[in-house]
Structures are given as C-alpha cells and as structure tokens.
Amino acid sequence: MATLILGARGQLGRDLCATFARLGDVVGIDLPELDVADRHAVDRQIALCHPAWVINAAAYTDVEKAESDRDAAFRTNETGARVVAEAAAAAGIPVVYYSTDFVFGGDASNARPYECDDPIAPQGVYAASKAAGETATRLANPRHFIIRTAWLYGPGGNNFVEKILRAAHSRPQLKVVDDEVGSPTHTLDLADATLALCRTEAYGTYHAVNKGSCNRYDFAREILRLAGLTTPIGPCRANEFPSQAPRPAYSVLSNAKLEATTAYRMRPWREALVHYMERRNA
C-alpha cells in the first residue's frame, strides 16, 4: 500500500515517511513541488500514486508571524486542509490532518487535560487557522483523522529543543517562562500514533502527545541536563516576553481516546526527549 505524505520535508513529515515505509511505498512531497492549496496539483499527485492514505502534514506554524500574515496562515491551514480533504474524498481515500493544542483557550485554572470533545476557543490567528482547518477537513471528507498534538519537536525542525540548545551555546544565561504548561511531543511518537490510527477505520478527532506535562522552564532544564550544558537558567513569567500572539497558559491534552481506540500508548515525555537527544547526536 502506498502512502502520500504532504509536507514531507518538515520535522513531522520526515518521521512519517520513515514510519509509513514499514507498510509499503511512500510518496513524500513538499513545497515547491506541490502547494496543498492547489486543487489541480493535489488531484494530479493522488492520481499518480494511488495512495491508501493521504497524510497532510503541511502547515503554517509561525505563531508570531501569523498575526501579521493572516492570509498565508489560512491559505495553508484552512484552504490547504479543505483542498487536500476534498481531493482525497473524491478519490475515495481517508485523510489525516494535524491540529494543535492552541485551539483550546488554555485557561491556567483548567483542572484537567483537555479531551477531544471539549469546546475549543482558539486565540490568535494561528490557532484560528488550525481550528478552521479542522472544520474544513470534517466537512470535506467523512473518512478523516484529525490529530491534535502539542509542543512538537523532531529532527531538522526549528523547535523549542533546538532553540534552547542554540541559546545555551550563545548566551551567558537563559530565562524561560514557567507559566505555560503543556506536553512536549516527539515527532517519532506522533508518527507511530498516526500509523496506529490508520490501521483502524475509527475516523474522528484525536489527541496524541507524549505522556505527562511540564512548564517550559522545566522542559528547558531537562534539555540542558541531557545535553550536559551548565548555562545558568532561571524562570520568568510570560508577560516578561511580550508577543503578538496569545499563547495558552495550560494546554495539556488527554490521550484517552487514542488509547481506547488503538491500544497505542504514548511514552512519557522525558523518555521521548532522551530518545530525541540520542537521535540528534547519532
């Protein structure tokens, strides 16, 4: 069986290509070869490879820039989602679309991880564009998996882990916010969770994050510890680093539905981070 992976050169796309290669042929494609918002291009690619699944890992992910670049964010995250889902539906193929913890309001007083059916309340352009992409995917293709994830990091990505490591090598000391709580997630584990879902026909919306949660300061401290770096690091509040985009204070996601459906269990975030550090140093 062939799998078509869009956004194949991104950090998630790379691990998806390797993971789905265990099932058969993988066709991975990305910009500039294919624009997910171009229906003719997407139709043509599906016709060429006759995939069993279409996995849409293409995304506009610059949270800050999205505030001043709304059209570009919505073009990829909503229009692209609709185009890909419609093209897959026309060919009778299931589609996978990735969303984000940012679709939730992220009130710091939230007492429990968000479940898949909790009401969403996106704040900011990026969050709104991903929420719109969810809706577009649901309406365009009933055979869909919408997978929300959070704090994603993987090989080749400009992610939080890499930013902390670069900063630790270039600055005398670091300050990292301790009032944003979430679940760091390794792309390799998200790819495995995606494969587990694609082995089913239990279409719908799921959460897939590494087990447990932490604030960004504790995440950064663990990154430095594993890297053997001694750069001084201290906590601060998010309002000390003014940003254009609102960010959820609490966005921990529950994997309960994923586990009940597939029996696949995401490993603890610290264990996943150890594996990532081993991969990047190999």
C-alpha positions in Angstrom: 0.0 0.0 0.0 1.2 3.5 -0.9 1.0 6.5 1.4 1.1 10.1 0.2 2.7 12.4 2.7 2.3 16.2 2.1 4.8 18.4 4.0 7.3 15.6 3.8 10.4 17.7 4.5 9.2 19.1 7.8 10.2 17.6 11.1 7.0 15.5 11.3 7.0 14.7 7.7 10.4 13.1 7.9 9.4 10.7 10.6 6.1 10.0 8.9 7.9 8.9 5.8 10.2 6.6 7.7 7.3 5.2 9.8 4.9 4.5 6.9 7.6 3.0 4.8 7.2 -0.1 7.1 3.8 -0.7 5.3 4.9 -0.1 1.7 5.7 2.6 -0.7 5.8 6.2 0.5 5.5 9.3 -1.7 6.7 12.3 0.2 6.3 15.8 -1.4 6.6 19.3 -0.2 6.9 22.9 -1.4 7.9 24.0 -4.0 6.9 20.8 -5.8 3.3 20.9 -4.5 1.2 23.5 -2.9 -1.6 22.0 -0.8 -3.9 24.8 -1.7 -3.7 24.0 -5.4 -6.5 21.5 -6.1 -5.3 20.5 -9.6 -1.8 19.8 -8.3 -3.2 17.7 -5.4 -5.5 15.8 -7.7 -2.7 15.1 -10.1 -0.4 13.8 -7.3 -3.1 11.5 -5.9 -3.8 10.1 -9.4 -0.1 9.4 -9.9 0.5 7.4 -6.8 -3.0 5.9 -6.0 -2.4 6.0 -2.2 -4.2 4.2 0.5 -3.9 7.3 2.8 -3.3 10.9 2.2 -1.5 12.5 5.2 -1.5 16.2 5.3 1.5 17.3 7.4 1.9 20.6 5.6 1.3 23.5 7.9 1.9 27.2 8.5 3.4 27.1 12.1 4.9 30.5 12.7 2.6 31.6 15.6 4.0 35.1 15.9 4.2 35.9 12.2 0.7 34.6 11.6 -0.6 37.7 13.5 0.6 39.9 10.6 0.3 37.3 7.9 -3.3 36.0 8.3 -3.9 35.3 4.6 -0.8 33.0 4.4 -1.7 31.1 7.6 -5.3 30.5 6.5 -4.2 29.6 2.9 -2.2 26.7 4.2 -4.0 25.7 7.3 -7.6 26.1 6.2 -7.7 26.3 2.4 -5.0 23.6 2.0 -6.8 21.4 4.5 -10.0 21.7 2.6 -8.4 21.1 -0.8 -6.5 18.0 0.4 -9.5 16.5 2.1 -11.8 17.1 -0.9 -9.3 15.6 -3.3 -8.9 12.6 -1.1 -12.6 12.2 -0.7 -13.1 12.4 -4.5 -10.6 9.5 -4.8 -12.3 7.5 -2.0 -9.2 7.9 0.3 -9.0 8.7 4.0 -7.2 11.9 5.0 -5.1 12.8 8.1 -4.9 16.4 9.2 -2.8 17.7 12.2 -4.1 20.3 14.5 -2.8 21.8 17.8 -3.3 22.4 21.5 -3.7 26.1 20.6 -7.3 25.5 19.6 -8.2 25.4 23.3 -8.5 28.6 25.3 -5.8 27.4 27.7 -7.1 29.0 30.9 -4.5 28.5 33.6 -7.3 27.4 36.0 -8.2 24.4 33.9 -8.1 21.4 36.3 -7.6 18.5 33.9 -6.2 17.6 30.4 -8.4 18.6 27.5 -10.5 15.7 26.0 -11.2 15.6 22.3 -14.8 16.7 22.6 -14.1 19.7 24.9 -15.2 23.0 23.5 -12.5 24.8 21.6 -11.7 28.5 22.0 -8.8 29.5 19.6 -7.0 32.6 20.5 -4.9 34.3 17.8 -4.6 33.9 14.1 -2.6 30.6 14.1 -5.0 28.9 16.4 -8.0 30.2 14.4 -6.5 28.9 11.2 -5.9 25.5 12.6 -9.4 25.3 14.0 -10.7 26.3 10.6 -8.6 23.6 9.1 -10.3 21.0 11.4 -13.7 22.2 10.3 -12.8 22.2 6.6 -11.4 18.6 6.9 -14.5 17.3 8.7 -16.9 18.8 6.1 -14.9 17.7 3.1 -14.1 14.1 3.9 -16.0 11.9 6.4 -13.1 9.4 6.4 -10.8 11.7 8.3 -8.4 11.6 11.2 -7.8 15.0 12.9 -4.9 14.6 15.3 -4.2 17.4 17.8 -0.7 17.5 19.2 1.5 19.9 21.2 5.0 21.3 21.7 6.3 19.2 18.8 10.0 18.6 18.2 11.8 16.4 15.7 14.9 16.1 13.5 15.6 19.1 11.3 13.0 21.3 12.9 13.3 24.8 14.3 11.7 23.6 17.5 11.9 24.5 21.2 14.6 22.0 21.9 16.9 23.3 19.2 16.2 26.9 20.2 17.1 26.2 23.8 20.3 24.4 22.8 21.3 27.3 20.4 20.6 29.9 23.1 22.6 27.9 25.7 25.6 28.0 23.4 25.4 31.7 22.6 24.1 33.4 25.8 25.6 33.7 29.2 22.3 32.8 30.9 18.7 31.9 30.0 15.3 32.9 31.2 12.3 30.6 30.3 8.7 31.0 31.1 7.2 28.8 33.9 3.6 29.8 33.5 2.9 27.9 30.2 2.1 24.2 30.7 1.8 21.5 28.1 3.0 18.2 26.8 6.3 18.1 24.8 5.9 15.6 21.9 8.5 13.8 19.8 7.6 13.6 16.1 8.6 9.9 16.0 5.9 9.0 18.6 3.3 11.1 16.8 4.1 9.2 13.6 3.7 5.9 15.4 0.3 7.1 16.8 -0.7 8.1 13.3 0.1 4.7 12.0 -1.9 3.1 14.8 -4.9 5.1 13.9 -4.6 4.5 10.2 -4.8 0.7 10.9 -8.3 1.4 12.1 -11.4 2.9 10.5 -12.4 4.7 13.6 -12.4 8.1 12.0 -12.7 11.3 14.0 -10.7 13.7 16.2 -7.9 12.5 18.5 -5.2 13.9 20.7 -1.6 12.5 20.6 1.0 13.8 22.9 3.8 12.3 25.0 2.5 11.3 28.4 2.7 13.8 31.3 3.2 17.6 31.3 5.6 20.3 32.4 6.1 24.0 32.1 8.5 25.4 29.5 11.1 26.2 32.2 11.2 22.6 33.4 11.3 21.4 29.8 14.3 23.6 29.1 16.1 22.5 32.3 15.7 18.9 31.2 17.0 19.7 27.7 20.2 21.3 29.2 20.7 18.4 31.6 20.5 15.8 28.9 22.9 17.9 26.7 25.4 18.2 29.6 25.2 22.0 29.4 25.7 24.2 32.5 24.4 27.5 31.2 22.6 29.2 34.1 18.8 29.2 33.6 16.0 30.9 35.6 12.2 31.1 35.5 10.2 34.1 34.4 6.6 34.9 33.6 5.2 35.0 30.0 4.4 38.7 30.3 8.1 39.4 30.6 8.4 38.5 26.9 5.6 40.4 25.2 4.4 38.7 22.0 1.9 39.5 19.2 0.2 36.1 19.5 -1.7 34.9 22.6 -0.5 31.6 23.9 -2.4 29.2 26.1 -1.3 29.1 29.8 -2.5 25.5 30.1 -2.9 23.2 27.1 -2.3 19.6 28.3 -4.1 17.1 26.1 -5.6 13.7 27.1 -4.7 10.7 25.0 -7.7 8.7 26.4 -9.5 8.3 23.1 -6.3 7.3 21.2 -5.6 4.7 23.8 -9.1 3.3 23.8 -9.2 3.1 20.0 -5.8 1.7 19.2 -4.2 0.5 22.5 -1.2 2.6 21.5 0.2 4.4 24.4 2.5 7.4 24.1 5.6 7.1 26.2 6.4 9.7 28.9 7.8 13.0 27.6 11.1 12.7 29.5 11.7 9.3 27.9 10.9 10.6 24.5 13.2 13.5 24.9 16.1 11.2 25.8 15.5 9.3 22.6 15.4 12.5 20.6 18.7 13.7 22.1 20.2 10.3 21.2 18.9 10.6 17.6 20.3 14.1 17.1 23.7 13.1 18.5 24.0 9.9 16.4 
